[in-house]
Every structure is written in structure tokens, then in C-alpha cells.
């Protein structure tokens, strides 16, 4: 009786799993190529038609040989495609660069990139990474205004999406005074207030932010319906309101600091006043998802994380709020929805 010979095992790099792992290990730079394409305004410069590497190098003041290599790398990612005459033409994917341009610059900036290189430290300590100067991310940004600007622009993109979605899908009619805690330049309220014609809005943020916001607020066309107050959301008295907003604030903080923010909001909320926490929410389903990658990155760079509904409820009820439920609001531009966790001060 003859036995069937065993097929020799494929080398690891020839298996599907091996190819996937090789991609992860050998191509961590894909995001940096995308960010460089944003910096060079690849989409804008190729919008008028294909260019040679030499012509593109002249446009950006770059080295022609290296620019050619860069454009071929962009082609590998599908941002451009070569033409028959050796030029590079923009693809549909490349045309979409502007959609996430600010996020690409923020994520691939040195402040973020260098911290994510030390992710293993956070896994061991449970604390965010400090750089070689002992600085956390927002301390670093105070010394690097260009990267701070990228961060602000990326957050503004998210806020504009959330604000527009909320204005269309959430009922703000019952409220007269809406206070946005940590509301930066007032973009969220600029989208919400037109949907709440009887309400005024107040943004509370750090004094230096508020000073810039006041100067820029005229573009919103809301007149004296939108005002700004400098303060500290950990401890400052907040303006009187019947609805308080916290949009993607708590995800930047660990439980202790998130509780401090909520406790201060509770202290300032009048009886019967409402709180709306606008954030991402992680499912109780143990199946891993993209949200888990975002959550661990928050742990590394800020010490925050994306919480489950039950974790939000525990925080809210722990400082005295009554949890009223959670509303899902579909994003206008992204696959992940926004969630509004509603609470009342008894």
C-alpha cells in the first residue's frame, strides 16, 4: 500500500498570511507617502492634466530623480498612474486626497509619528507616551505651531461633519442657551445654531483659543447669538445653559480626568439641565474592529480611549447625572456614525 506523499509546506512569505504580514511590516510608510502627496498638493498640481517627473519636480522645487521615485511610489498606492508617454496622471483615489488632507498631515506629523513608534511603552505602563523632553502631545504642540495647526484643521474637519449631521438629525428646538465645553473655534455651534433659531450659544475654551475664535467668528454670520468665554473645563465656572455639549473631549482623557470634566459640568448645570456627550462609542461586541486601532492610538498620544456605552454611563452616573439614552447620528462623510449620549441633572 502506497501512501500519498505530503505536499511540502509553502515558505511563510508565499502564504496569504505571510503576504499580509509582509505588507504590514515592509510598508508602514504608506501613510507618509500620502502625507507628502498632501504637502506637495499632488491633487492640485495634477488636476490640470498629467505631468512628467521633471515638470513636477520644477513645480515643487524638488530633485527630479527622487521626485520620479516618489511619483512611482504614489502610483503603487493608486494615487497616480503612468501614461504612455511617461507622465503621471491623477487617479480617482488621488483626487480624493483633499478629503482627508488635514488628517493625513496630523497623523504623520512628528508629534504623532514619534509617539506611535513607542506604542509598546503605553502597553506596558498604561500611560501616554512622553517624548525625550518629557512632554505629552499638547505640550509638544505649543512649541510646534505648524503641527498644532494641522491638528486643529483635522479636528475642525471632524467637527464640521459632526455639526452638520447633528443639525440635520438631532432636535435642538427645545433649547435656549447651548454651551459647548471645549468648543475651540465655535465651528460646532456655527452648524447647530441655524437649526435652533431660538437659541444662543457659548463656547468655553482656553483663553488663547477664545481670543482667536472671537476674531474669526464673524464669518459664521451669527452675530451676538454666538459668544466665547475663556476657562478651564476641569474647574472653571461654566456659563448658565439648558444644554451643555462635550464633543470628542472625553475620548482624549483617561477615566480620572474624564470624571473631573464631567463633575465640573455637573456642578455648573442647573437642575433639569441637559448634557449631550457627542463621541465615538465602541461596541460591546468582542469582535476586533477599526475602532480598536483608533482607541489604542488615543491611549498612546493622549491617554484617552474610545469607550463603550456602559463605560460612558458609569462615568455620567458616577458624578450625579441621570442617563437618558444614546442616539446614533449618521455621519455625512464617514462610515463611523456619531453617538449622542444624553443625560440630565436631576
N, C-alpha and C positions, 0 to 999 in steps of 0.2 A: 504494500500500500504506500503510495507516494503522498507526501504532504505538500500542500501548496506553499511555495516559498513566500515569506513575508516581504511586503514592499518596503524598501528602505525608507526610513523617516526623512522627510524633507528637512533640509537645513532651516533653522529658525527664520532666517531672513526671506525665505521663499514661501512661507505660510502667510495666510491672510492676517493672522495676529502679528506675525513678525513685521509685515509691511506697515501695518497700522502703528506699531510701536516705533519703527524706524522713522516714520513721518513725524511722530511726536518729538523724538529725540533730536533728529537732524534738522528739523525746520521750526525751531522756536522763534526764528527771525521773521516769519511771515508778517507778523503784526508790525514789525519795524519797517519792513518794505512798504506796507500800506501807509504808515505814518509819514515816511519820507515822500511817498507819492502825494500825500496831502500837502506837505511843506512846499513841494515844488509845483503845486497846483497842476498836477498832471491832467486832471479832467478839464480844467480851463484852457490849458495850452494846446491840448489836442482836440478841443471842441470844434475848431475850425477846419480840421482835417489832419491826415497823417503827417508826421514829421520824421526826418531821419535822426539818428542819434546825434550827428554833428549839429543839426539845427536845434535840437532840444538842448544840447549842451550849451549852445550860444545863448539860448533863451534864459537858462538858469545860471550861466557863468560857471559851468562845470567842466570836468575833464572828459573829452569825447570818448576815450576808451572805457572809462569807468561808467559813464552815462549809458553807453551801449550795453554794458553788462547789467546795469540797473534795469534798463528797459526790458531786457530779456528775462530778468527775474520777475518783473511785473507781468510779463507775458505768461510765465509759469503759473502765476496766481490768477490769470484770466482777466487782468485789468486792461491789458492791451493785446493786440495781435499783430504779427508782422504782415506786411503787404508784399506783393510780388516784386515790387521794386526796392525792397529792403527798408522801407519806412515802418513806423509803428502807428497803428490806428487804435482809437479808443473803443473799448467794448461796452456793452450794456452795463456790465459789472463796474467797469471803470467810471462810467458816467454817474454811478450811484455813490461815488466817493464822498461827495459833499454831504450826503445824508448823515454819515457818522464821522465827519472830519474832525470835529472838536473832541469826540470821544476817543478817536484814534490817537490824537496828539496827547491827550491827558494820560491815557493808559500806557503809552510808550515813552512818556517823558521820564527823565532820570529819576525823579522823585518816586514814581510808582515802580518803574522797572527795577531799580536797585533794591527796593524793599521786597518785591516779589522774589528776587533771587535768594532771599533769606527766609522764605516761607517756612523752612524746616524749624527755624528758631521759634516761630509762633506756635507750631505744632507741639514743641517741647514745653514752652513756657505758658502758653495761653494768653500771651500779651502781644500787642502790636510791635512791629519792628521799629527800633530807633536806629538812625544812621550813625556814622562814625563820630558825628558831633554830639550824639545823644539826643537828636531832635526827632520828634514824631512828624508825620506828614505835614500838618498845618503849620508847624513851626518852620519847617523847611520852605514852605511856600512863601512865608513872609520875606525870605531872603532871595527868592527866585520868582520875580513878578511875571516873567513870561509864562512859566509853568502854572502859576496861580491863575493867570488869565485863561489858559487852556482849560483848567479845572472849572473855572466859573462859567466858561462858554459851554462846556459839556453838561454841567448841571442845568444851565439855562435851557438847553435843548430838551432835557427830560422834563423840566418844569413847564415849558410851553406845551409839550404833549399832554402832560397831566392836567394842566389848567384848561386846555381846550376840551379834553374828554370830560372833565367834571362839569364844565359849563353846559355841555350838551346833554349829559346823562344824570346829573345829580341836582336835587331840588334845593336851591338856596333862597327861594322866595320867603320863607318864614323869618329870615334873619335881618336885623337892623344894623348890627355892629359886628363885623368879622375881623378877627385878629389873627394874623399869620405869624406864628412864632418861628423865628429863624428864617424869615421870608426873603432875605437877601435883597435883590433889586426891585422886588414887588411884582415880578412877572406873573406869579400865580394869581394874585388878586387882580391884575390887569385883565386876565381872561375870565375870572369869576364874576367880577362886579357888573359887567354888562348883562349877565344872566340873573343878577339880583338887583334890580333897578331901585329898590327902596333901601339898599344897604350902603353903609360906608365901610371902608376897610383901613386897617392899620397894620403896617409891617413893623415887627420888632426884630432888630438885629444889632450887631456890634456897631458902636458909634461911627467907626471909619467906613463901614459899609453903608450905613444910613446916609452919611454925607454924600457919597457918590450917587446913591439911589434918588435922593431928593433932586439932584441936579439933572437926572435923566428921566424923571417921572413925567415930565410934560409931554413926552412922546406918546404916552398912553391915552391922553385926551380925557382923563377922568376928573380933572380939576381938583377941588378940595374934597372929593369923595375918597381919595387915597392919601393917607398920611404915613409918616415914618417916625419911629421912636427908637432911640438908642438904648440898649440894655443888654443884660446877660440872662439867657434863658434858664440858667441854673438858679438864679437868686433874685433878679430884679422884679419889682412890681410891674405887672403887665397892664396895659390899658383895659378898661372895662369893655366887655363884649358879651354877646349872647351866643357866639360861635367862635371857638378857637381852633386853628389849624396847625398841624405838625406834619409837614410833608418831607419824607425821606430825611428826617432828623434822627429818629431813634435808631435807624439801621446803622448809623455811624458810631454808636456808643454801646459799650457793654452794659450789663444789667444795672450795675450800681449807678452809673451816670444817667442811664435812661430813666431810672426811677427818680433821680433828683430832678430831671427836667419835668417829668410828669407831676411830681409832688409840688413843684413851684407853680405849674399851670393850674393844678387843683386848688392851691391856696388862693389864686387870683380869680378863679372862675366863680361867679355868683351862683347861689343855689338855683337849680333849674337850667343853668348854662350848659352848653354842649361843647364837646370836644370831638374833632374828626382827625384821626391819625391816618394820613394818606401814605401808603408804603407798599412794598412788595411783601408777600406772605408766602412762606414755604409750606407745602402740603404736608400733612401727617403721613402720607404715603411714604414708606421707606425706600421706594424706588429712586435711585440717584437721578438727578436732573441738572440742567444748566444752572439752576438757582443755587445748587450746592457749590459750584465753582465761584459764582459771584460772592457767596457767603464767606467762603474761606479767604477770598481776596480782601473782603472787608475786615475780617479778623486780622489780617497781616498789616494792612495800611492804616486802619483807624481803631481797631479793637472792637468794631461793631459786628453785626451779623444780620442775616435775614431770619426773622422769627416765624414760628407757627402761630396760628390764631390763638391757640391755648396759651402760648407764652405771652402774647400781647395782652390777653385777658388777665393773666396773673399780674402783669405789671400795672394795668389800669385799676383793677380792683384792689391791688395792694396799697395804692395811695388814696383810695376812697371813692373812685368813680364807679358808677353803675354801667356795666357793659350793655349796650343796646343792640348789638349785632354788627355784622360785616356786610358791606355792599361791594360787589365787583363792578368795576368800571372798565370797559374795553378801551385799550389804547388805540389811538388813531393811527399810529405808525409802527408799533412794535408788537411782537407776538405775545409778550407778557402783559397781562392786564394790571391795572392799578386796583388796590383794595382800600376801602374806606372803613376803618374800624370806628364805630360810633359809640360815644359814651356821654353820660350825663352826671353832673354833680348833684347828688340828692339834696 
